Amino acid sequence: MTIRKTRREFLEDSMFAAAAAAAFAAPTSLIAAEKQSKSPNEKLHVAVIGLNGRGNSHIGGFTNRDDIIITHLCDVDSKFHESKVEGVAKRQDGHKPKFETDLRRVLDDPSVDIVSIATPNHLHSLQAIWALQAGKDVYVEKPVSHNVSEGRRVVEAARKYERICQAGTQSRSNPGMIEAIEFVHSGKIGDVKVARGLCYKPRKSIGAKGTYEPPKTVDYSLWLGPAQMQPVTRPQFHYDWHWQMPFGNGDLGNQGIHQMDLARWGLNVNELSNAVISYGGRFGYEDAGTTPNTQVVVHDYGDRSLVFEVRGLVYDKKLKESSVSYKGSKIGVIFEGTDGYVVMTTYHSGSAFDKDGNKIRDFNGGGDQNHYNNFVEAVRSREVEHLNGDILEGHLSSALCHTGLISYQMGEQVSPGECLERMEAIKTTENVRATMERVQDHLRDNGVNIDSEGVTLGPMLGFDPKSETFVGNEKADQYLSRDYRKGFEVPAAGKV
């Protein structure tokens, strides 16, 4: 009879092997030389939570390894039960995972080592905290939080319970991106004054606002989790929650969190900004969405700025290139230095240019598997420092998205002229006029009369990165958290 080692016994044994590997390889390449055991006694047991969308990547990332077995699948929508269980079984020699609709039933099982979370944004922090409290290591998708406060609570829980917690910002484990950031940090393009994230991604209307029934296969109360009980107001239940504030964070927190994270990494800043301002709107259609489809966020870091641009109205392939990309990038990040610039056009590739636009270096290499591998290595070594995307990094980059949205949510409707006048009045290294002109051109190219519709301009909000609260602004502070539904409360500071 085979007796499975306890988690503690196995991890203690594996720490010695991991330490030896660490002596000969950097954290980003540890798995490349790692010997993965196929022994059932040495496999880590994983539960994947959330099986639609990114959950498929999580399943692939873990089943691609010899030393992992997915023992549990969990989703509030039971329609995924049979197909997902059978699909995973085929990938792991017929071993069928157990299916649950309630994460808490998974956490009751002491055999589960890792909880991998790919649920909607508003559930990320609470589910991660529950898993950490239960003694599990956690991989949690981006953004790691729905608001600033709860993201910090996940960091607090990971440290308190001494768990390994990786944020799903996979670019941090891609060799091409690592090389590019090292290039920027080395001063090869001079002093970087602006890091600019781009999310030029077409998003059509999600349909008329109304009252709709959730799918009969969904446990709607569990799906709502921390959010207050409320009717479904969008026609398509799955995915379109991204564009409704109670559940999602728009494209700033959906796609843009990746580029926000890279921009902050390139600036080499390890805290939130000193101030933030945002403008934009939901243009081109009226629907059930409440998040902006066009937005600019400017974060102040003193002598540097982090800028983010969201454009969601690029549909016509006949539009001029300036309306659908900037410096050759559509979904990427640009580092603007005094001696040149770097343009990253994917999660792992891009190029560096001198001041005259001549290419001087290419960067390439990567894939999602690197990030899952990096996480597993840290789980085995028990060294938080081995993580490329530790939860603290995920929290800071997610919170930059949140504070940008807070400025927008507190905004007022103004004319484009007034918006530009106010933006030019702020002290920033960003060329606010050039950015706003590009935004207006993009909207006009898509048939939006920006002059008559106006733009939502938020206030410039001073921020204390140490306390992670706004400076002298109680109204803005109210957006840092939310009213949690009974039974799904995110613990307060010091209470995790």
VOGU-164577 format. One record per residue (C-alpha): x, y, z; residue in three letters. Coordinates in steps of 0.02 Angstrom, whole numbers, plus 50000, padded with zeros to 5 digits. Example, Ala and Ser with C-alpha at 12.3 -4.5 7.8 and 13.67 -1.06 7.14 Angstrom:
2
506154977550390Ala;506844994750357Ser;
***
This chain:
496
500005000050000Met;500685017249952Thr;500635030150089Ile;500605048150033Arg;501795059650126Lys;501015073750222Thr;501185091150145Arg;502405096350282Arg;503495080750263Glu;503605082350076Phe;503955100950075Leu;505315099050206Glu;506135085450100Asp;505975095349940Ser;506705111250015Met;508445103650010Phe;508305099249826Ala;507575116349786Ala;508975125149880Ala;510265115649777Ala;509395120549615Ala;509305138749672Ala;511195139149690Ala;511415136249504Phe;509955145949429Ala;509035162449443Ala;507245161749511Pro;506525164349336Thr;507405149049266Ser;507355137049413Leu;506055125749334Ile;507035124049173Ala;508295113149264Ala;507095106149393Glu;506795087649398Lys;504935084849416Gln;504475068849504Ser;503065058149434Lys;502875048949599Ser;501105050149667Pro;501865052349839Asn;502695068549786Glu;501325076949686Lys;500595093249748Leu;498695093349751His;497865108149664Val;496085114849666Ala;495605126249521Val;494215138649565Ile;493295146349418Gly;493245136049258Leu;492735148449125Asn;493995159649036Gly;495655160549130Arg;495235144649224Gly;495675135049066Asn;497435142449072Ser;497595137349254His;497085119549212Ile;498355118849071Gly;499735126849173Gly;499615113949312Phe;499225098349210Thr;500745102049102Asn;501825097349251Arg;502285079749309Asp;502305084449494Asp;500535091549503Ile;498835083449508Ile;497205093249501Ile;496125084949633Thr;494705097649640His;493755108749519Leu;492565121849584Cys;491325133249498Asp;489645140749548Val;489005135849375Asp;488675117149376Ser;488595116549185Lys;490495115149187Phe;490445099549296His;490505085149174Glu;491505092849031Ser;492865100249141Lys;493055084849250Val;493215073649098Glu;494405085649013Gly;495575086249162Val;495485067349184Ala;496105065049005Lys;497595076249043Arg;498115066949200Gln;498025048449161Asp;496185046349200Gly;496225053949375His;494565062949394Lys;494525078349504Pro;493095080949626Lys;491865094649577Phe;491165107249703Glu;490115122849683Thr;490635130649850Asp;492475134649879Leu;492255132250065Arg;491955113650038Arg;493625112649947Val;494515121650088Leu;493855108850212Asp;494925095550127Asp;496655094850209Pro;497395085750059Ser;497285101549951Val;498975110349944Asp;498635124149818Ile;497095134449774Val;497135142649603Ser;495835156449582Ile;495115161949414Ala;493425168849466Thr;492675186249433Pro;493635200949505Asn;492485204549652His;492815187149722Leu;494715186649708His;495235194249874Ser;493975185549986Leu;494285168549908Gln;496175170949920Ala;496025175850104Ile;494925160850142Trp;496185149350059Ala;497665157150149Leu;496765155650315Gln;496485137250276Ala;498355134850256Gly;498375133650067Lys;499605141749947Asp;498715152749821Val;498845157949639Tyr;497585171949611Val;497135180049447Glu;497315198449406Lys;496735210249468Pro;497015202449639Val;495665213749712Ser;494105223449672His;494635238149781Asn;496205244749864Val;495875239450044Ser;495465221350012Glu;497045219049907Gly;498095224550054Arg;497155211950163Arg;497715197850048Val;499515203250070Val;499235203850258Glu;498495186250258Ala;499895178950153Ala;501195185750272Arg;500255180950430Lys;499985162950379Tyr;501685161550293Glu;500925155650130Arg;501545157449951Ile;500385168749852Cys;500685172749669Gln;499735185849568Ala;499255180949391Gly;500325194249307Thr;501235181749197Gln;502325194149103Ser;503445195049256Arg;504055177349221Ser;504355179549034Asn;506205180548986Pro;505875193348849Gly;504995205048969Met;506295202649105Ile;507665207348981Glu;506705222748926Ala;506435228949103Ile;508275225949145Glu;508715235948989Phe;507625250449048Val;508315249649226His;510105249649161Ser;509885267249089Gly;510075261948907Lys;508675274048857Ile;509185287248982Gly;508075293749121Asp;506315286849101Val;505085301049130Lys;503495292149074Val;502925274149076Ala;501365272348967Arg;500185257548970Gly;499035254648821Leu;497445244848805Cys;496795248148631Tyr;495565233748626Lys;493865233848538Pro;492385231448653Arg;490645231848580Lys;489035235448675Ser;488525222348802Ile;486675225148766Gly;485255234848842Ala;485105236849029Lys;483635226849097Gly;483165213449221Thr;483735196049173Tyr;483725179149256Glu;485395171349300Pro;485715154549217Pro;484785140449305Lys;486435131149326Thr;487195145549427Val;487135147349617Asp;486855166049606Tyr;487125169649790Ser;488835161449784Leu;489225170749622Trp;488815187449704Leu;489875183349856Gly;490425199949935Pro;489285210349821Ala;487565215249881Gln;486075205249822Met;485465213249660Gln;484625208249497Pro;485605203649342Val;485535218749226Thr;486575212449078Arg;485975200348943Pro;487545189548944Gln;487885183349119Phe;489665176949102His;491115188349057Tyr;490095204349032Asp;490175207449220Trp;491885215249179His;490975231049122Trp;489905233249278Gln;490665242049429Met;489965230649565Pro;490925215849493Phe;492255221549369Gly;493485235749345Asn;493265239049159Gly;494715236349041Asp;495855245649159Leu;495715231049281Gly;495375217449153Asn;496695218649017Gln;497555234449078Gly;498155227549244Ile;499505218049147His;500165233749066Gln;499945243949225Met;501025231249314Asp;502385232149182Leu;502365251149181Ala;502605251649370Arg;503955238349361Trp;504885248249227Gly;504795264149332Leu;505525253849475Asn;504265260649601Val;503695249649743Asn;502245259649812Glu;500685268449752Leu;500765285749672Ser;500725302649758Asn;499195308249660Ala;498055302449521Val;496855310149396Ile;495765302249261Ser;494595307049121Tyr;493555297548994Gly;491825290648965Gly;490755276648897Arg;490545282548718Phe;489725276048560Gly;488265266648637Tyr;487095265748786Glu;487055248748867Asp;487105239449032Ala;488945243649058Gly;489475256249190Thr;491365256549165Thr;492225268249042Pro;492695261548871Asn;493845276348843Thr;494955282348984Gln;496595290749025Val;497395289349196Val;498905299449252Val;499845294149408His;501075306449484Asp;502725299649550Tyr;503575316449569Gly;504915316949433Asp;504055302749338Arg;502305298749278Ser;501365282649247Leu;500035285149113Val;498715272949057Phe;497615274148903Glu;496065263548869Val;495245263848697Arg;493785252248669Gly;493045258648506Leu;494215252148372Val;493155241948251Tyr;493395248748075Asp;494965241247998Lys;495005255947878Lys;495405268148018Leu;497095276548008Lys;498475268348108Glu;498605282648234Ser;496835278648293Ser;497185260348327Val;498975260348392Ser;500345271348464Tyr;502175269048418Lys;501705252048347Gly;500865245548505Ser;499035241948537Lys;499055231848697Ile;500735235248775Gly;501845247148869Val;503025261048816Ile;504475267648918Phe;504915285348865Glu;506715289848910Gly;507815304948880Thr;508915295048759Asp;507645283548677Gly;506145272648711Tyr;505615254648730Val;503995248048655Val;503325231348717Met;501955225048602Thr;501535208348685Thr;501725200048855Tyr;503505195048809His;504125204348655Ser;504585221748596Gly;506005232948543Ser;507095247448599Ala;507385262948493Phe;508545277948501Asp;507915295948503Lys;507815295948313Asp;506725280348306Gly;508105268448251Asn;507905250948323Lys;509355246048436Ile;508755230148521Arg;507395216848513Asp;506665207248659Phe;505735190848646Asn;505335174948739Gly;504015168348855Gly;502335160248887Gly;501085157849028Asp;501895141449083Gln;503395151049151Asn;502315159349283His;501485143249342Tyr;503205135149351Asn;503895149649451Asn;502445148249573Phe;502695129549599Val;504555132149628Glu;504165144749765Ala;502885132849842Val;504225119649854Arg;505615130949916Ser;504475140550037Arg;505405156349986Glu;504295171249945Val;505805179249862Glu;505755165949726His;504085172749664Leu;504135183949511Asn;502365190149546Gly;502175190249734Asp;500495195849799Ile;501215212549855Leu;501675216649675Glu;499945211349620Gly;499135222049753His;500105237849708Leu;499765236449521Ser;497925232149549Ser;497745246849667Ala;498425258849536Leu;496965253349426Cys;495755255949569His;496335273449616Thr;496235278449432Gly;494435272449426Leu;494055281749588Ile;494555298349511Ser;493465294349360Tyr;491975289149469Gln;492085305649563Met;492145315549400Gly;491005328349320Glu;490505331349141Gln;491525345049057Val;491925350648881Ser;493505344248796Pro;494225361748807Gly;493955362948994Glu;494635345449019Cys;496235350148927Leu;496395366449022Glu;496265357549190Arg;497445343749138Met;498765356249081Glu;498645364849249Ala;499315349649342Ile;501175346849366Lys;501695331249270Thr;503065324549157Thr;501695318449040Glu;501245328148882Asn;499395329248925Val;498945339248769Arg;499675326448648Ala;498805312148738Thr;497115320748740Met;497255325348556Glu;497555306948515Arg;496035302148618Val;494935314948531Gln;495545309448360Asp;495135291348405His;493375295848460Leu;493025306448307Arg;493685292548195Asp;492355281548276Asn;490945293948247Gly;490865301048424Val;490515319648433Asn;491605323048584Ile;491265341748575Asp;489405339348606Ser;489505324148720Glu;490865330848832Gly;492025320548941Val;492005314749123Thr;493465322849213Leu;493915317049388Gly;494805327149521Pro;496665326649552Met;496715316049709Leu;498195317249826Gly;498685300449897Phe;499745294250042Asp;500625278449982Pro;501135273750159Lys;499375273050232Ser;498585269250061Glu;497255282450089Thr;496845298750003Phe;497485314950077Val;496115324650166Gly;494725317250060Asn;493475306650157Glu;492335305250005Lys;493715297449901Ala;494195285950045Asp;492455278350039Gln;492905270549871Tyr;494405261449945Leu;493285247650010Ser;491465242349993Arg;489975236750097Asp;490125217950105Tyr;488655206050108Arg;488405196350269Lys;489365180150266Gly;490565186450133Phe;491475200250226Glu;493305203750188Val;494135205450360Pro;494685222550419Ala;496505227250441Ala;497315216850576Gly;495875204450577Lys;496365192350438Val;
***
